[in-house]
Amino acid sequence: MQCKKYDIPENLYYDTNDFWIKVNGDEAVVGMTDYGQSNTGDILYLELSSGGETFKQGDRFGSIESGKWVGNLTAPLSGLVIDNNNEVERNPRKVNADAYGEGWMYRLKLSNPDEVKSLMAAKEYSEWVAQQINSEEEIG
Amino acid sequence: MQENWRLLDTGCLPAAHNMALDQVILNARSANLVPNTVRYLQFAPHCVLVGYHQSVELEVEEEYCREHGIEINRRITGGGNLYWDESQLGWELYAPKNTPGIPRRLDDMYRLMCESVVAGLEKLGVKAKFRPTNDIEVEGRKISGTGGTEIGDAFLYQGTLLTDFDVDTMINALKLPIKKLEDKQVDSFKQRVTCLKEVLGYLPPMEQIKAALAEGISEVLGITLEPSGLTEVEKKAFKQELPKFQSEDWIRGLRIMPQENDLKVAEHKTPGGLIRVSLRLDRNRQCIKSAFITGDFFAYPERSIMDLEAVLKNSSCMPADVLNTVRQFFITHEVNIPGVDVEDFYHALYLAMDKGW
């Protein structure tokens, strides 16, 4: 699926912080969406939390820098970090180049899989992205 | 009716105090405990600040700083290494990200924030303008650099304003792409920045500068600024946060990823003259951290080389990307350099990048 020029794969969940979430049982892989990386611009630094750390949905679990702006990475679901992508920390441009592939950030063990219900499916996220683009165009 | 924002002037403070206040005020704004705020800040003693994700070791001439009483600290915002002496003025804006009229898209937000300061500078008789990604310049020379961050739903956007600036100390205190260069080239580097005193021929009193910026910010953002102080909540939080910002753990950075800041210099002879390129590279991140280009060629428009340096800063150092960046730049900026073409610039950059790969 596409919204304007942005890819939105149908087999993933999404949140309003522009994360994609691939759920497999009580585990999930998390990364930034195509729209999210485009909005952020060339990513210069990523700081990811380490394996073994636990987070609640909405907690800050890393930071991202582009264009002299330090943004927060916000946990889309509660859980334990099983693994983080060291390669993308070393070379954050991989998020820009391959947001849904080599640009993945975390593998999580979910502590509350019911939270998945709070995420958006591809169609819903596509509508949300379209709204964001429209409001950006209105502000100019 | 215009929205009221707080105008806060915290005067001259040590680096750790100013960095702690950034955190405290942003936290307080995020928790809706304080109004939207414009803060002026100054530093005493002079200091060097690295960006949130930067390595002190790679960005700062630590021995020089120690010998000259220059403090070192880390910002909570992004961007590069900065030298602040007592004469510089910092400006900051704190507000929610969904503030009406403030774009959500970062590039648009940078432009609006910088244009509010540009409007202030105009009150002083300075014709400045926004230079993407997020600098303010006067005739191609940088007078204000900016950066930002966010906590929860609130953001902090901040910048420096060079009023009267000691360029030599800056060059000595920071690791810049000009070490090992001859005096003539260092002089050329100094032309990349300017300050109010140089532009106007005199230095207006600080109070006049602050009033002009406040007027410009108010006009562009459509707000009314009301002078006020820190709240009791902020004062209490400041006492709690200060030790963190004074600690070596914060200054050195506990989670700084391995990075590089290699200086690479190359020359390329063309029919139009010699091109000298000096780059700071982080090859792990495939990134040109900064670029400095000189030579004995003639570029039209004259400022195009400084604009090219700005475009190359933080861009990809993969050869195909560099060629694309330089080609696009020559097309969009209508650059004309007799006897020198796009491929010559690419070749000079490639020679520098190729060293030590």
Interface residues (C-beta under 8 A of the other chain):
Chain A: N39 T40 G41 D42 L44 Y45 L46 E47 S63 E65 S66 G67 K68 W69 V70 G71 N72 E89 R90 N91 P92 R93 Q132 S135 E136 I139 G140
Chain B: G51 Y52 H53 I76 T77 G78 G79 G80 G101 P103 R104 R105 L106 D107 D108 Y110 T133 N134 G145 T146 G147 G148 T149 E150 I151 R255 M257 P258 N284 R285 Q286 C287 N314 S315 S316
